[in-house]
Amino acid sequence: MEGNLDKIVPYGPVVHPTEAQFRDFKKYVYGLAKNPEVVRCGAVKVVPPKSFRFQTPKIQELLKTLTIPHPLEQQIQTGRGFYDLRLTSKKALGCSEYKKKVDEDSKAIKGLSPQQIEHQVA
């Protein structure tokens, strides 16, 4: 069965737009929606032109203005064979504040095994 997966699940088409096509990406994507192969698969992989450069500064500026309106905190309790997961809604949080929290958590658990992390949280 595994070897025949590509016959069961069709791969989506891969497209390579020109620089001119890529400039108006929205128009290009809407044009792809008329392609019967794309419609059949429901997905397409778009490979940008070699000259394309991801515009990180614009994204960094955008992240400063975005807010997560209702971030969820996971609270996990275990005991006697039961596992309880509760999601608690917290106050709104800016993306930069969220990133700072994630980075702090990542530093706190760096190099620890899953068992050590569970013990640390418990």
Buried (B, 14 or more C-beta within 10 A) or exposed (E): EEEEEEEEEEEBBEBEBEEEBBEEEEEBBEEBEEEEEBEEBEEBEBEEEEEEEEEEEEEEEEEEEEEBEEBEEEEEEEEEEEEEEEEEEEEEBBBEEBEEEEEEEEEEEEEEEEEEEEEEEE
